[in-house]
Amino acid sequence: MSSTTPPSAQPSKKGRKPEKSEAMADSPQATNEELRSRLMDTQIELQQERG
């Protein structure tokens, strides 16, 4: 059989949405940057919808 493991079998966080507890396991600065990025994306999306 193949020696490579399918991505779903790997315990890596990549490729799937992290749970809240996993996000909080990161440093507060990384979490803050992630939230800031999401906020910016949401604000841009809102502005585009408003026209």
N, C-alpha and C positions, 0 to 999 in steps of 0.2 A: 504494500500500500504506500501511499504518499507520506513522506516524512514531514511535510508542512502541516501545521494545524490550521483549521479554519479560523477566521477572525472572531467568530462568535465563541470559540473555545478559549480565547486568550482573556486573562483577567484585566487587561488594559482598559483604561477609561475612554480611550480614543474610539470614536465611531458610535458612541451612544451618549444620550443626554445624562449628565451627572445628576445624582440625587442631591437634595438640599444638604444632607449631612456631608457629602463628598465636597461640595462647594465650600462649606464652612471649614473643612479640614485644611484648605489652602490658607496661605497667610492672609491676614486682614487686608493688606494692601492689594493683593491679587484679587480678592473678592470685591474690594471697592472698585478696582479698575474694570472688572467684569460687569458690575452693576452700572457703572457710569457708561460703559459702552452700550449696554442694552437700553439705557435711558436715552442716549443720543439717537440710537436707531429708531426708537419709538417716537421721539420728537420729530425726526425727519419724516417719518412715515405719516404722522399726523399733519404736518405742514403740507405734504404732497396731496393728502386727501382733501384738505381745505382749499387747495388751489391758491 
